[in-house]
Amino acid sequence: MEFNQPAGKNLFDTARVVGKPLHRVDGPLKVTGTAPYAYERHDVVAKQLYGYPVGSAISHGRILSMETEAARAAPGVRAVVTTLDIEPLGIWNYNVARLFGGDKVEHYHQAIAVVVADTFEQARAAAALIKTEYEEGDPADFDLDAAFERVQGSGEPGTLVGDVEGAFRSAAAVVDQMYRTPSQSHMMMEQHAAIVDWSDGGEMTVWTSNQMIEWNRQSLATNFDIDPDTIRVESPYVGGGFGGKLWLRADEVLAAIGSRAAKAPVKLALPRPFMMNNTTHRSATVQRIRLAANADGKLTGIWHEVASHSLPGGRGENATAQTPFFYAAPNRRVQHHIIEMSLPEASDMRAPGEASGLMALEVAMDEMAEALEMDPVEFRIVNDTKVNPSDPDQPFSERHFVECLKRGAEAFGWQDRNRTPAGKREGQWLIGHGMAGAYRGAPTLNSGARVRLSGGKLVVETDMTDIGTGSYTILAQTAAEVMGLTVEDVEMRLGNSAYPVSSGSGGQFGAASSTAGVYAACLALREKIAEQLKVEDPEFRDGRVIAGDTDTALADLEGEIVAEDTMTFGDFKKGYKLATFGAHFVEVAVHRGSGEIRVRRMVAVADSGRILNPITARSQVIGGMTMGVGAALSEEMALDTGRGMFANHDLAGYEVAVHADIPEQEVIFLDTVDEISSPLKAKGVGELGLCGVAAAVANAVYNATGVRVRDYPVTLDKMI
Ligand code: MOS
């Protein structure tokens, strides 16, 4: 069915199950370690061989030769395939890195061989015996700052509205600063891993860890130039993705090639260092932000210019993503330059664009508030807008940003904040308070599901994934709601290409889209049941179908009733700008002697439409806040500019925030409804939770110390 008009009043307004704080339906499997993850599918695949990858030791150039005799003769080895043995694979859709094949090297740790052996240790040992001769390309340029200098002001801006230069000439206050965010790695707990059975070179079965089942199938088909219908993909549990598992990566490709060569199922997990240099990451950004305001605190001009890096044809990190839409200002110029670099493919990471864009924009907003001698909360309220400022004919479907700011300020006690930078001390600690606004788009994608009712129990099948986000639970809630059942009556089956194609998990479109798909399938099932009982508009509640004098238990219906549908989203949505909003408030303490920075308190407010489950939604937001603390204070992929590789390629060198770094976190949901977004009036929250957090931390550090850091991460050496 098509969602082709505002949702209007519907059954979710009086929901019994949707919106309730239910614990994860897959929780018991998770905490008992019995949820089957990709690398552990002993339950379904017998006699697995082990694959181990070999990565390029240079960042760009050509492979002249590879010596594999020693590896082939090593104990337990069943197959060795090098990149010189096969033609370059195809490239699907948004991906730009060629995952295997041919002699060309585009980035360090590009996969150049796979070794298959009886045991993991044998495969790894044999892989070390392969000798490769390279011809390195000319010295590469990794200087993003210099590149920004070169391209600044050139080319066509993505957004150009009004008279920007005029606004700056007549401004009462101007901010003009450079900000830098480093490259970041997803560093999900579960590595990229897959078991592939392509033993006979015919049908391919893939057990993997991926956010997007159908994209995965389509990219495998394109890579190997085979019919997608010969590929089956399963990914029922994913140990974290953050955008790193949106796309097909080398784990599946190498396992497939290894399986075909060894004529047996092959499992392969990318070693942790490969996650940084072989897969994808969030590109570093260099950002110049210019803000112009008049004396009463209204922004008159916003000028945001960004450079990020990518392999040729890639998308980099568009840190300007929010700038055309977030704050009112009649004049704006927004531009993203993509700089080609011989680095691993830069691609999506949680809130791609906004996450790093707001790290800069929300600090610039803090600087402007200070220049105007305004409360930063008040400054943002003054610059709120109800229409898309780059297209005044387009209203926001819903926008409760001001309420986010007010609720957050009250919950945090913003009134009692430290008002003078470096003005508040507790012993050896300087105490600071900071805040930031948050913005993230709220897209939806078409999403399908199939439902089977039998004996009063409902089975829901969709290729939607659960990347730790709670899909199993909110989809079970949706189905239970529509069918008048309890979640205990619903069995969820996810992450399998045998099921209808869903939105998948990404871009924070998963929750709103996939619940709409399950809703559509359940409505189709209700129609079938009504037909069977020959009743009109029955009510479904307490496991019964009720219409006039008819009152039938679902458990008493004959046989299995199956229905399937896909929710598509109609053009009427294009008349609106859909986004989610938030506000973050943070207290930090900075040690006067060492510069050590501790986050002490965090409050987040989220305006994300209907909250489908406050427990799983809260987990999304506190996860985002935690990631934001990492982005603010420690996360940085350290680039070795000599070798063109990220040097700190493990969890010891790449520091994510851990429990000891995270204080009290409070999350407030406005729990608004958005009639334009989806039938459930829901929007995503998982990416919003990260947006703005790092800037709130950086602003609090400034407030504590009087030291303004514009180069992330904000580390203690920069306090001096
Ligand atoms: Mo998200 S970066 O689209 O998984």
Residues whose N, C-alpha, C, O or C-beta is under 5 A from the ligand:
A	BS01	MOS	F242 G243 D348 M349 R350 A351 P352 S505 G506 G507
